[in-house]
Amino acid sequence: MAWEVVIGCEIHVQLATQSKIFSGASTRFGAPANSQACAVDLGFPGVLPVLNQRAVELAVRFGLAVGAEIDPYSVFARKNYFYPDLPKGYQISQLDHPIVGRGALEIVLDDGVTKKIGITRAHLEEDAGKSLHEDFDGMSGIDLNRAGTPLLEIVSEPDLRSAQEASAYMRKIHSLVRYLGISDGNMQEGSFRCDANISVRPRGQEAFGTRAEVKNLNSFRFVEQAVEYEVQRQIALIEGGGVVVQETRLYDPDRGETRSMRSKEEANDYRYFPDPDLLPVELDKAYIDAVRQTLPELPDDRRHRFVSQFGLSEYDASALTASLEIGDYFEAVVSASTAEAKVCANWITGILTAALNREEIPWSTSPVSAADLALLLDRIEDGTISGKIAKQLFDALWQGEGGVDEVIAARGLRQITDSSAIAATIDAIIADNPQQVEQYRAGKEKLMGFFVGQVMKVTQGKANPGQVNQLLQQRLKGEKR
């Protein structure tokens, strides 16, 4: 490819606080419009912001998790711009002294390659309100409930080189903030969204090309689609003799394209200056060390533990630690079941994951609980059901037909282990298929699969596979025991 893609991401994470970053107003989602915007959020004269200590703690927790520098002295600034959803006429953010400095994290790509992505900074800021363009007969409404909601903006280095890498990075950050408990990461509610800065340059060129920023991407799929479209747009523009202009663009998922929103502002356009109403934040080593003690097991650490403790492959361990819920589910199944960890992993990453994805159901509301799946695997282990019948049992559990043993009894799924009953079935099948018996005895051993299939068909998959194979070999050799 003649062109190299360069991408940097700015991810906005809503912090898991009960109140806003500079006021006591609630951050609860779904309240009636403008019912959670107090005088501080609205910028009324005479009001003063008070920093939410919990927001500081959560920001520090993130910084420590990515090995970043924690600035012992950080400053809040006023970022001035004039939109209807910003009632004060400025946003309180951080510029010169962000609370989190340089760090890095690793992403694992589809081909198993690991790549380190630099994090430039992460700073605290308040969110703006929301403009509403529907149901107002050609006008716009403003909902200021989100005004003042605490955000951590995580800015990456321009280290990403494809749409797939951008999506993998966004997934990794999403997983991390949920592991840390600093955000619920709910993209539908606006708790996690990404701005992607995209440019192209001739391969081998050191200087970056002109970038366009695509705003407010709130799904992993949209990030990939927006980047792929924007890359092709810029390449076609340059190769056609045009020039890429620095601008802010929006992604339209219905049309699968980006469109221009406004010219891209620079920092000096916002006229940043330190907020006179907020003192600098000073953090000592004791505070930072205390926050460090609250860190949970991180995704990469958990992945390494799954490999060493359970003997899983890197691939399986990565899939099982992709989110906090999947990892917790796996550990619950392993601790409750007698099945090997690899068997548990196969069911979780295979049948269960496929069913959840197909129905678009989150792990937290899986119709098949970890306890149910553990007992299902135990019933395979103890011979109550066969591996083939287990899929029928899983489907019944998914449909809510009852507990594991209840469904086995109601559907008559118990495995046939009576050797005499299996032998009688085999004798009848051999008698009905003399030609295949003769071919098998003449050396066509692949016909064993045919006979096994016939037995399973007659017994509706309930015959014990081990006994079926053993008795078939005896009978086909003319032995009777």
Secondary structure in CASP SS format (residue, H / E / C, confidence):
PFRMAT SS
TARGET T0000
AUTHOR 0000-0000-0000
METHOD secondary structure of the structure
MODEL  1
M C 1.00
A C 1.00
W E 1.00
E E 1.00
V E 1.00
V E 1.00
I E 1.00
G E 1.00
C E 1.00
E E 1.00
I E 1.00
H E 1.00
V E 1.00
Q E 1.00
L C 1.00
A C 1.00
T C 1.00
Q C 1.00
S E 1.00
K C 1.00
I C 1.00
F C 1.00
S C 1.00
G C 1.00
A C 1.00
S E 1.00
T C 1.00
R C 1.00
F C 1.00
G C 1.00
A C 1.00
P C 1.00
A C 1.00
N C 1.00
S C 1.00
Q C 1.00
A C 1.00
C C 1.00
A H 1.00
V H 1.00
D H 1.00
L H 1.00
G C 1.00
F C 1.00
P C 1.00
G C 1.00
V C 1.00
L C 1.00
P C 1.00
V C 1.00
L C 1.00
N C 1.00
Q H 1.00
R H 1.00
A H 1.00
V H 1.00
E H 1.00
L H 1.00
A H 1.00
V H 1.00
R H 1.00
F H 1.00
G H 1.00
L H 1.00
A H 1.00
V C 1.00
G C 1.00
A C 1.00
E C 1.00
I E 1.00
D C 1.00
P C 1.00
Y E 1.00
S E 1.00
V C 1.00
F C 1.00
A E 1.00
R E 1.00
K E 1.00
N E 1.00
Y C 1.00
F C 1.00
Y C 1.00
P C 1.00
D C 1.00
L C 1.00
P C 1.00
K C 1.00
G C 1.00
Y E 1.00
Q E 1.00
I E 1.00
S E 1.00
Q C 1.00
L C 1.00
D C 1.00
H C 1.00
P C 1.00
I C 1.00
V E 1.00
G C 1.00
R C 1.00
G E 1.00
A E 1.00
L E 1.00
E E 1.00
I E 1.00
V E 1.00
L C 1.00
D C 1.00
D C 1.00
G C 1.00
V C 1.00
T E 1.00
K E 1.00
K E 1.00
I E 1.00
G E 1.00
I E 1.00
T E 1.00
R E 1.00
A E 1.00
H E 1.00
L E 1.00
E E 1.00
E E 1.00
D C 1.00
A C 1.00
G C 1.00
K E 1.00
S E 1.00
L E 1.00
H C 1.00
E C 1.00
D C 1.00
F C 1.00
D C 1.00
G C 1.00
M C 1.00
S C 1.00
G E 1.00
I E 1.00
D E 1.00
L C 1.00
N C 1.00
R C 1.00
A C 1.00
G C 1.00
T C 1.00
P E 1.00
L E 1.00
L E 1.00
E E 1.00
I E 1.00
V E 1.00
S E 1.00
E C 1.00
P C 1.00
D C 1.00
L E 1.00
R C 1.00
S C 1.00
A H 1.00
Q H 1.00
E H 1.00
A H 1.00
S H 1.00
A H 1.00
Y H 1.00
M H 1.00
R H 1.00
K H 1.00
I H 1.00
H H 1.00
S H 1.00
L H 1.00
V H 1.00
R H 1.00
Y H 1.00
L H 1.00
G C 1.00
I C 1.00
S C 1.00
D C 1.00
G C 1.00
N C 1.00
M C 1.00
Q C 1.00
E C 1.00
G C 1.00
S C 1.00
F E 1.00
R E 1.00
C E 1.00
D E 1.00
A E 1.00
N E 1.00
I E 1.00
S E 1.00
V E 1.00
R E 1.00
P E 1.00
R C 1.00
G C 1.00
Q C 1.00
E C 1.00
A C 1.00
F C 1.00
G C 1.00
T C 1.00
R C 1.00
A E 1.00
E E 1.00
V E 1.00
K E 1.00
N E 1.00
L E 1.00
N C 1.00
S C 1.00
F H 1.00
R H 1.00
F H 1.00
V H 1.00
E H 1.00
Q H 1.00
A H 1.00
V H 1.00
E H 1.00
Y H 1.00
E H 1.00
V H 1.00
Q H 1.00
R H 1.00
Q H 1.00
I H 1.00
A H 1.00
L H 1.00
I H 1.00
E H 1.00
G C 1.00
G C 1.00
G C 1.00
V C 1.00
V C 1.00
V C 1.00
Q C 1.00
E E 1.00
T E 1.00
R E 1.00
L E 1.00
Y E 1.00
D E 1.00
P C 1.00
D C 1.00
R C 1.00
G C 1.00
E E 1.00
T E 1.00
R E 1.00
S E 1.00
M E 1.00
R E 1.00
S E 1.00
K C 1.00
E C 1.00
E C 1.00
A H 1.00
N H 1.00
D H 1.00
Y H 1.00
R C 1.00
Y C 1.00
F E 1.00
P E 1.00
D C 1.00
P C 1.00
D C 1.00
L C 1.00
L C 1.00
P C 1.00
V E 1.00
E E 1.00
L C 1.00
D C 1.00
K H 1.00
A H 1.00
Y H 1.00
I H 1.00
D H 1.00
A H 1.00
V H 1.00
R H 1.00
Q C 1.00
T C 1.00
L C 1.00
P C 1.00
E C 1.00
L C 1.00
P H 1.00
D H 1.00
D H 1.00
R H 1.00
R H 1.00
H H 1.00
R H 1.00
F H 1.00
V H 1.00
S H 1.00
Q H 1.00
F H 1.00
G C 1.00
L C 1.00
S C 1.00
E H 1.00
Y H 1.00
D H 1.00
A H 1.00
S H 1.00
A H 1.00
L H 1.00
T C 1.00
A C 1.00
S C 1.00
L H 1.00
E H 1.00
I H 1.00
G H 1.00
D H 1.00
Y H 1.00
F H 1.00
E H 1.00
A H 1.00
V H 1.00
V H 1.00
S H 1.00
A H 1.00
S C 1.00
T C 1.00
A C 1.00
E C 1.00
A H 1.00
K H 1.00
V H 1.00
C H 1.00
A H 1.00
N H 1.00
W H 1.00
I H 1.00
T H 1.00
G H 1.00
I H 1.00
L H 1.00
T H 1.00
A H 1.00
A H 1.00
L H 1.00
N H 1.00
R H 1.00
E H 1.00
E C 1.00
I C 1.00
P C 1.00
W H 1.00
S H 1.00
T H 1.00
S C 1.00
P C 1.00
V C 1.00
S C 1.00
A H 1.00
A H 1.00
D H 1.00
L H 1.00
A H 1.00
L H 1.00
L H 1.00
L H 1.00
D H 1.00
R H 1.00
I H 1.00
E H 1.00
D C 1.00
G C 1.00
T C 1.00
I C 1.00
S C 1.00
G H 1.00
K H 1.00
I H 1.00
A H 1.00
K H 1.00
Q H 1.00
L H 1.00
F H 1.00
D H 1.00
A H 1.00
L H 1.00
W H 1.00
Q C 1.00
G C 1.00
E C 1.00
G C 1.00
G C 1.00
V H 1.00
D H 1.00
E H 1.00
V H 1.00
I H 1.00
A H 1.00
A H 1.00
R H 1.00
G C 1.00
L C 1.00
R C 1.00
Q C 1.00
I E 1.00
T C 1.00
D C 1.00
S H 1.00
S H 1.00
A H 1.00
I H 1.00
A H 1.00
A H 1.00
T H 1.00
I H 1.00
D H 1.00
A H 1.00
I H 1.00
I H 1.00
A H 1.00
D H 1.00
N C 1.00
P H 1.00
Q H 1.00
Q H 1.00
V H 1.00
E H 1.00
Q H 1.00
Y H 1.00
R H 1.00
A C 1.00
G C 1.00
K C 1.00
E H 1.00
K H 1.00
L H 1.00
M H 1.00
G H 1.00
F H 1.00
F H 1.00
V H 1.00
G H 1.00
Q H 1.00
V H 1.00
M H 1.00
K H 1.00
V H 1.00
T C 1.00
Q C 1.00
G C 1.00
K C 1.00
A E 1.00
N C 1.00
P H 1.00
G H 1.00
Q H 1.00
V H 1.00
N H 1.00
Q H 1.00
L H 1.00
L H 1.00
Q H 1.00
Q H 1.00
R H 1.00
L H 1.00
K C 1.00
G C 1.00
E C 1.00
K C 1.00
R C 1.00
END
